[in-house]
Amino acid sequence: MVAHITTPSDLPPCAGCGRCCHLVVELRAGDGVPESFVVEHDGVRCMEQRGDGACMALDPLTNLCTIYDVRPHTCREFNRGEALCLRILGAAITPIAVR
């Protein structure tokens, strides 16, 4: 886990932690996810999760997406280093002094 981030290079690589793959992902129209990875919660189609909260498509050994080419739009739009990513990591951003 990254305890303190001061520059973008301090962020772990996208395929390094897999923490974003522990969020509930609601599927949208046009998502071509295999049905074996889909579950319905109160009428809403979502990615199925394991008991630890990990997405069923996340390989637990490599932390890589096993359906990367057809991953949901929500996953495609998630960006390394954006506010939600940093919140997931629990990392504080410290402004860098510019001289």
N, C-alpha and C positions, 0 to 999 in steps of 0.2 A: 504494500500500500504506500502511496506517495503521501507523506505527512505534510510537506510544505512545498508549494509550487511558487516559484518566482518568475519563471520564464516558460514559454511554450515548450521548450525542449525538455523541461522537467516532467512533462506529462508522459504517462506510459503509452506505448503504441496501442492503437485501437484493438489489435488482436491480443494485447497483453493481459488484460484483466478480466474482460467479459462481464463486468458489473452491470453494464447497460442491458445485458441479456437477462437480467433478473427483474426487469420491469414488466408490468402487464402491457401487452401490445394488442390494441384493438385493431382488427383487420378492417380494411377499407374496400370499397368496390374496386375491382380490378386487381386485387392482390391474388397472385397465382400460387399460393402456398399449398403444398400437398395436404389433403384432408386429414391425414394421419397426425398432423401437427396442430389441428384446429379443435377448439373446445368452445362451447357456447355458455355464456354467463348471462342470465336474465335476458335472453334474446339477442345478446351481442356476441358476435364471433370474435374470438381472441386466439392468440397463440397459446397452446397448451404449455403448462409449466410442470417441472418436477417438484418433488417434495421440498427441495431447498430453495424453490422459487426460480430456478434457472429455466430458461426456454428449452423446450424439448429439442429444438434444432441446434442448440449449443453443444458442441463436442466437449465433454467434461475433461478430457485429457489435453486437448490442444487449445481450448477456449476459442475455437473457430466455429463459424456458422456452417452447418452441414448443408444448408439450402441457400447459400450466399447469392447465387445467380437469380433466385426467385424469392428472396427475402421480402417481407412486407415493406410498403412505402414508408411507414413510420421508421423502420430500421435504416432504410436508404437515406432518410433525411436527417438522421441523428449525426451530429458532428463532434468529433474529438475536440475537447477543449471548450465547448459551449457551456453555458451556465448550468444546464441539467447534468452534463458530464461531470463538471466540477463538484456539483452538489452530491452526486452519486459517490464520487471519490472521497467526499468529506474534506476536501482540501481548501485551504484558505489562500486567496490570491493576495500577494503583497506587492503593492505598486513599486516599480523600479524607478529609482531616482534618475532623471535625465539631466545631464549638465551640458 
